[in-house]
């Protein structure tokens, strides 16, 4: 995606960081503004990738059988086991 076709500042993930920084410099953004934008993007990424306790509870009890034909099933199953062990139901807030 080219910078000229971006529909939102958050689609920049398709463009490398050097290009984005060069764009900010060309638009007269100083380092403080760039830092502010970077923090905002980090916060949005954290929110997008955030799992609530309800999400974790659902994941913990999900039956993986329906995913057995996936090419990455071994990785999925390993991650599922980690979630089940790290977020056991007897922990505070668990299901």
C-alpha positions in Angstrom: 0.0 0.0 0.0 1.3 3.4 -0.9 1.1 6.3 1.5 -1.0 8.2 -1.0 -3.7 5.4 -1.0 -3.9 5.0 2.8 -7.4 5.4 4.1 -6.4 5.7 7.7 -3.1 6.4 9.6 -3.5 2.9 11.1 -3.0 1.1 7.8 0.7 2.0 7.8 1.6 -1.4 9.0 1.8 -2.4 5.4 4.5 0.2 4.9 8.0 -0.1 6.5 8.9 2.1 9.5 11.6 4.0 7.6 9.0 5.2 5.0 6.6 6.3 7.6 9.3 8.3 9.5 10.4 9.9 6.3 6.8 10.9 5.6 6.5 12.4 9.1 9.7 14.4 8.6 8.4 15.6 5.2 5.2 16.9 6.8 7.2 18.8 9.4 6.5 16.6 12.3 9.1 17.0 15.0 10.4 14.0 17.1 7.9 14.8 20.0 4.9 14.5 17.6 6.3 11.3 16.1 6.8 9.9 19.5 3.2 10.7 20.4 2.0 9.0 17.2 4.1 6.0 18.0 2.6 5.7 21.5 -0.9 6.0 20.1 -0.3 3.2 17.6 1.2 1.0 20.4 -1.9 1.5 22.5 -4.1 0.6 19.6 -2.1 -2.5 18.9 -2.3 -3.6 22.5 -6.1 -3.0 22.5 -6.5 -4.9 19.2 -4.5 -7.9 20.5 -6.0 -7.8 24.0 -7.9 -10.8 25.3 -10.5 -10.3 28.0 -11.0 -12.7 30.8 -14.1 -13.9 29.0 -12.0 -14.5 25.8 -9.5 -16.5 27.8 -12.2 -18.6 29.5 -13.7 -19.4 26.1 -10.3 -20.3 24.7 -9.4 -22.5 27.7 -12.5 -24.8 27.3 -12.6 -24.7 23.4 -12.5 -28.2 21.9 -9.8 -28.2 19.2 -11.1 -31.2 17.4 -12.7 -29.0 14.7 -9.3 -27.6 13.9 -7.5 -30.9 13.6 -7.2 -30.7 9.8 -5.4 -27.3 9.9 -1.8 -27.3 8.7 -0.6 -25.5 11.9 -2.6 -27.7 14.3 0.4 -28.7 16.3 1.2 -25.1 17.0 -2.4 -24.3 17.7 -2.6 -27.2 20.2 0.7 -26.2 21.9 -0.6 -22.6 22.3 -3.9 -23.9 23.6 -2.1 -26.0 26.2 -0.1 -22.9 27.3 -3.3 -20.9 27.7 -4.9 -23.7 29.7 -2.0 -24.0 32.0 -1.3 -20.3 32.4 -4.9 -19.3 33.0 -6.3 -22.1 35.0 -9.9 -21.8 36.3 -8.8 -21.7 39.9 -7.0 -18.4 39.3 -8.7 -15.2 40.5 -11.1 -14.1 37.8 -11.0 -17.5 36.0 -14.0 -19.5 35.0 
